[in-house]
């Protein structure tokens, strides 16, 4: 079987890593891939959004299954074009992907379907947005409606801050077209979970919930990033809570999308806030999350390939057993480039340590010179993932290996999983 992974980040490296373990005989291709993926797959220099070239590659190579990693090609309609060409592909159609690519569409869908979420209004006029913010009061959340690489959500602690963010998005165009429309949203108190579910459009296979760390600095301080690390499992994600998430969020969302003429097959990712009133949706994504994927997949005992292939080929997952998970915990620490997230410096040479057996280094923003020198090529450079018997041990191993990564200006958080370790300390 020949498989193509579309994308070149840490999420795609982790997906290929797991799929190779599921089926060592797989012939793996990646477009465009990265130096880490090149150790297990043949990388082809085709951009993830060059759909025509990707279709030509799939035809020439007789690829059996294509998996779409990032959101940009999904927004561009890659699944629609692959399906029209009768090429098995894992991911939602362009219309279904609007659950992520348009936060305004997603919010309207949830409110109409009665899916628990925060109150919000959508705006293109800055003055109207500011009035809406004052109606809700501080703290208030300002969200860019479009794709903003994980940086389009700002929690504003004051009206002055809300005004400044609204002006920067709607007047200053700081996020370009992604911020041409904003949502002014009620702030939700609670703790957030990342819940992934493999779905054929009707049935779901929920994965192990994880918790992402968006803020740049320890203790959840500093600016928002695309994610500085993640861990799994999360103890507040009890079986009872996950049943609620499935019955009140995942399945009703899929039903609402079908009724809207946009059946969703692929990976549905719900950012869920656990509030005193129960789980509520922060936002949806239409693909595997990054860096949560790097934390979750090393704990997956059962096959990932089987359900992905079942969804892509249209055979469905109704008869697929629940996913099985290894005991223990996983912590993934992101090693970032100097000046990330503002204007990350690129091109610095990287010296990688030899990781211990319980640690995997996933490449996210790297490239290789013709002479073999590994260099930084993105803001989030590497994800250092450790698996151990406890969250504390996993974090210790992850941080110790991250300390051995050498490049100018590298930085990372040492407290991934701090809420979980706090709970453990309080229980002892």
C-alpha positions in Angstrom: 0.0 0.0 0.0 1.3 3.5 -0.9 0.3 6.5 1.2 0.8 10.2 0.7 0.9 12.7 3.6 0.1 16.2 2.5 1.9 18.8 4.8 5.3 19.4 6.3 4.9 20.2 10.0 5.1 18.4 13.4 1.6 17.1 13.1 2.3 15.4 9.8 5.6 14.0 11.0 3.7 12.4 14.0 1.0 11.0 11.8 3.6 9.3 9.5 5.5 8.1 12.5 2.4 6.3 13.8 1.2 5.0 10.4 4.6 3.4 9.8 4.3 1.6 13.2 0.8 0.4 12.3 2.1 -1.0 9.0 5.8 -1.2 8.5 5.4 -2.3 4.9 3.7 0.9 3.9 5.4 2.9 1.1 5.3 6.5 2.4 5.4 9.8 0.5 5.2 13.3 1.9 4.5 16.6 0.1 6.4 18.7 0.9 7.5 16.9 4.0 10.4 17.9 6.2 13.8 16.5 7.2 12.3 14.5 10.0 9.7 13.0 7.7 12.4 12.2 5.2 13.8 9.6 7.5 10.7 7.5 7.0 9.1 8.7 3.8 10.1 10.0 0.3 9.6 13.7 0.3 8.4 15.4 -2.9 8.8 19.2 -3.2 5.1 20.0 -3.8 3.3 22.7 -1.8 0.4 21.4 0.3 -1.9 23.8 -1.6 -0.8 22.9 -5.1 -3.7 20.6 -5.7 -3.1 20.0 -9.4 0.5 18.9 -8.8 -0.6 16.7 -5.9 -3.3 15.0 -8.1 -0.7 14.4 -10.8 1.7 12.9 -8.2 -1.0 10.6 -6.9 -1.8 9.4 -10.4 1.8 8.9 -11.4 2.7 7.1 -8.2 -0.5 5.1 -8.0 -1.1 6.3 -4.4 -3.7 4.3 -2.6 -4.5 6.7 0.2 -3.9 10.5 0.8 -4.1 12.1 4.2 -4.4 15.9 4.4 -2.6 17.4 7.4 -3.0 21.2 7.4 -6.2 23.3 7.1 -5.1 25.5 4.1 -5.5 22.8 1.4 -8.8 21.8 3.0 -10.0 25.4 2.6 -8.8 25.3 -1.0 -11.0 22.3 -1.7 -8.4 19.5 -2.1 -10.8 16.8 -0.9 -13.5 17.9 -3.4 -11.0 17.6 -6.3 -9.5 14.3 -5.1 -13.0 12.8 -4.7 -14.0 14.0 -8.2 -10.9 12.2 -9.5 -11.9 9.1 -7.5 -8.8 9.2 -5.3 -9.3 8.0 -1.7 -8.5 10.9 0.6 -8.9 11.5 4.3 -10.3 15.0 5.2 -13.5 17.0 4.9 -14.8 18.8 1.8 -14.3 22.5 1.4 -17.9 23.2 2.5 -17.6 21.0 5.6 -14.2 22.5 6.5 -15.9 25.8 7.1 -16.5 24.5 10.6 -12.9 25.8 11.1 -12.2 28.1 8.2 -15.2 30.4 9.1 -15.7 30.9 12.8 -18.8 32.9 11.9 -20.3 29.9 10.1 -19.4 27.6 13.0 -20.9 29.9 15.6 -24.2 30.3 13.6 -24.4 26.5 13.1 -23.9 25.8 16.8 -26.4 28.4 18.0 -29.0 27.2 15.6 -28.5 23.5 16.5 -28.4 24.2 20.3 -24.8 23.0 20.7 -23.4 24.5 24.0 -21.2 27.5 23.2 -20.6 31.1 24.3 -22.8 33.9 23.1 -21.2 35.9 20.2 -21.9 38.3 17.5 -20.1 38.9 14.2 -18.9 42.2 12.9 -17.1 43.9 10.0 -17.7 47.4 11.4 -15.2 48.4 14.2 -17.7 50.7 16.1 -20.4 48.0 16.1 -17.9 45.5 17.4 -16.8 47.8 20.2 -20.5 48.3 21.2 -21.0 44.5 21.3 -17.9 44.2 23.5 -19.3 46.7 26.0 -22.5 44.8 26.1 -20.7 41.6 27.1 -18.2 43.3 29.4 -14.6 42.4 30.2 -13.1 39.9 30.0 -14.3 39.5 26.4 -12.9 37.4 23.5 -12.2 38.8 20.1 -11.8 36.2 17.3 -10.8 36.6 13.7 -13.4 34.6 11.7 -10.9 33.2 9.2 -7.7 31.1 9.4 -5.0 32.9 11.4 -2.5 30.1 12.3 -3.7 29.8 15.8 -3.1 33.5 16.5 -6.5 35.0 15.8 -8.1 34.7 19.2 -7.4 37.3 21.9 -8.8 37.4 25.4 -9.2 41.0 26.4 -9.1 41.9 30.1 -10.4 45.5 29.5 -12.4 47.5 27.1 -9.3 49.5 26.1 -7.6 46.3 25.1 -10.7 45.1 23.2 -10.9 48.4 21.3 -7.2 48.1 20.4 -7.6 44.5 19.1 -10.7 45.3 17.2 -9.0 48.2 15.5 -5.9 46.2 14.7 -8.0 43.5 13.0 -10.7 45.5 11.3 -8.9 48.8 10.6 -5.2 47.8 10.7 -5.8 44.5 8.8 -3.1 42.9 10.9 -4.4 39.5 10.0 -5.4 40.3 6.5 -8.5 38.7 5.1 -8.6 36.3 8.1 -9.5 39.2 10.3 -11.8 41.0 7.9 -14.7 39.8 10.0 -14.5 39.3 13.8 -16.5 37.6 16.4 -17.1 39.4 19.8 -17.6 36.5 22.2 -18.6 35.9 25.8 -15.6 34.8 27.9 -16.0 31.3 29.3 -14.5 30.3 32.7 -13.0 26.9 32.9 -10.3 24.6 31.6 -9.9 23.7 28.0 -9.6 20.3 26.3 -8.7 19.3 22.8 -11.0 16.5 21.7 -10.3 14.8 18.4 -12.8 12.4 16.8 -12.3 10.4 13.6 -15.7 10.4 11.8 -17.4 9.1 8.7 -20.0 11.8 8.9 -22.4 9.9 11.2 -20.3 7.8 13.6 -17.4 8.9 15.8 -14.2 7.4 17.2 -13.2 9.9 19.9 -9.5 10.0 20.7 -7.7 10.6 24.0 -8.3 14.2 25.0 -5.2 16.4 25.3 -4.5 19.9 26.6 -2.7 22.5 24.6 -0.6 25.4 26.0 -1.2 28.4 23.8 0.7 31.1 25.7 4.4 31.7 25.0 5.6 31.8 28.6 5.4 29.6 31.7 2.3 29.9 33.8 0.3 30.7 30.7 1.7 34.2 30.4 2.7 36.2 27.3 1.2 36.3 23.8 -0.8 33.5 22.1 1.1 31.2 19.8 0.2 28.2 17.7 0.9 26.1 20.7 4.0 25.7 22.9 3.3 22.1 23.9 0.6 19.6 24.9 0.1 16.6 27.2 -2.3 13.6 27.5 -4.2 12.2 29.2 -6.1 14.9 31.1 -7.7 13.7 34.3 -10.7 16.0 34.2 -11.7 14.3 30.9 -13.6 11.5 32.8 -15.6 8.9 30.9 -18.7 10.6 32.0 -17.5 14.0 30.6 -16.5 12.4 27.3 -19.9 10.8 27.0 -21.4 14.3 27.3 -19.0 15.7 24.8 -20.0 13.0 22.3 -23.7 13.2 22.9 -24.1 16.9 23.2 -21.4 18.3 21.0 -19.8 15.8 18.5 -22.9 13.9 17.2 -25.2 17.0 17.1 -22.6 18.9 15.2 -22.3 16.2 12.6 -26.1 16.0 12.4 -26.3 19.8 11.9 -23.7 19.7 9.1 -25.5 16.9 7.3 -28.8 18.9 7.6 -26.9 21.9 6.2 -25.8 19.8 3.2 -22.2 19.6 4.4 -21.5 16.1 5.7 -18.2 16.0 7.5 -15.9 13.0 7.1 -12.4 13.3 8.5 -11.0 14.5 11.8 -13.3 16.8 13.8 -11.5 18.6 16.5 -13.5 20.3 19.2 -11.9 22.8 21.5 -14.0 22.2 24.6 -14.2 24.4 27.7 -15.1 22.5 30.8 -17.3 24.9 32.7 -19.5 24.7 35.8 -22.5 24.4 33.4 -20.9 21.5 31.5 -18.7 21.2 28.4 -19.0 24.1 25.9 -17.4 24.5 22.5 -14.7 27.2 22.2 -14.2 26.5 18.5 -13.9 23.6 16.0 -11.0 22.6 13.7 -11.3 20.4 10.7 -8.0 18.4 11.0 -5.6 17.0 13.6 -4.3 19.6 15.9 -0.7 20.7 16.3 1.0 20.1 18.9 -1.7 17.8 20.4 -1.2 15.2 17.7 2.4 14.8 18.8 1.3 14.1 22.4 -1.7 11.9 21.6 -0.4 9.4 18.9 2.5 7.9 21.0 -0.2 6.7 23.4 -2.4 5.1 20.7 -2.1 1.3 21.0 -4.6 0.4 18.2 -4.2 1.1 14.5 -4.7 4.6 13.2 -4.3 3.5 9.6 -7.4 1.3 9.7 -10.0 3.9 10.6 -8.4 6.6 8.4 -8.5 4.3 5.5 -12.1 3.2 6.2 -13.2 6.9 6.2 -11.3 7.7 3.1 -12.6 4.8 1.1 -16.2 5.3 2.2 -16.6 2.0 4.0 -17.3 3.9 7.3 -16.4 3.2 10.9 -19.7 2.0 12.3 -18.3 -1.5 13.0 -14.9 -0.2 14.1 -14.0 -1.0 17.8 -13.1 1.7 20.2 -9.6 2.9 20.1 -7.2 1.4 22.6 -4.6 3.4 24.6 -1.4 2.6 26.3 -1.1 3.3 30.0 1.0 6.3 31.2 1.3 9.8 30.0 2.8 11.9 27.2 4.3 15.4 27.2 5.3 17.2 24.0 7.4 20.3 24.4 7.8 22.7 21.5 11.2 24.2 20.9 10.7 27.6 19.2 12.8 29.9 17.2 14.1 33.3 18.4 11.4 36.0 18.3 8.6 33.5 17.9 5.6 34.2 17.6 6.2 37.7 16.3 8.9 37.5 13.6 10.7 34.2 14.1 14.3 34.1 12.9 15.0 31.5 10.3 18.1 29.8 9.1 20.0 29.0 12.3 21.9 25.7 12.3 20.5 23.0 14.6 22.4 20.5 16.7 20.1 17.6 17.7 20.7 15.3 20.7 20.3 11.6 20.5 17.0 11.1 22.3 16.5 8.3 24.9 14.2 5.4 24.0 11.1 7.1 25.5 11.5 10.3 23.6 10.7 11.2 19.9 11.7 14.4 18.3 9.2 15.5 15.7 10.3 18.1 13.1 8.0 21.0 12.6 9.9 24.0 11.1 13.2 22.6 9.8 15.1 22.3 6.5 18.3 20.7 5.3 21.1 22.4 3.3 22.7 20.6 0.4 25.6 19.8 2.7 23.3 18.2 5.2 23.2 21.0 7.7 19.9 21.1 9.6 18.4 24.6 10.0 15.4 26.4 11.4 12.7 27.1 8.9 9.7 28.1 11.0 8.6 29.5 14.3 7.9 26.2 16.0 11.0 24.2 15.1 10.7 20.9 16.9 8.2 19.0 19.2 10.0 16.9 21.8 7.6 14.2 23.0 8.2 11.9 25.9 6.1 8.9 27.2 6.4 7.7 30.8 4.5 6.2 33.6 3.4 9.6 34.9 2.9 13.1 33.6 5.7 14.3 35.9 8.2 11.7 34.6 7.1 12.5 31.0 7.7 16.2 31.4 11.1 15.7 33.1 12.2 13.5 30.1 10.8 15.9 27.5 12.4 18.9 29.1 15.8 17.2 29.5 15.9 16.3 25.8 14.7 19.8 24.8 17.6 21.2 26.7 19.9 19.3 24.5 18.6 20.9 21.3 21.1 23.6 20.2 20.4 26.5 18.0 20.7 30.3 18.5 17.8 31.8 20.3 15.9 28.6 21.0 13.4 28.7 23.8 10.6 26.5 25.2 8.3 26.1 28.2 9.3 23.8 31.0 5.9 23.6 32.6 3.8 21.7 30.0 1.1 19.9 32.0 1.3 22.2 35.0 -2.4 22.0 35.7 -2.3 18.2 35.8 0.8 18.0 38.0 -0.9 20.5 40.3 -3.9 18.2 40.5 -1.7 15.3 41.3 0.1 17.3 44.0 -3.2 18.3 45.6 -4.4 14.8 45.7 -1.3 13.4 47.4 
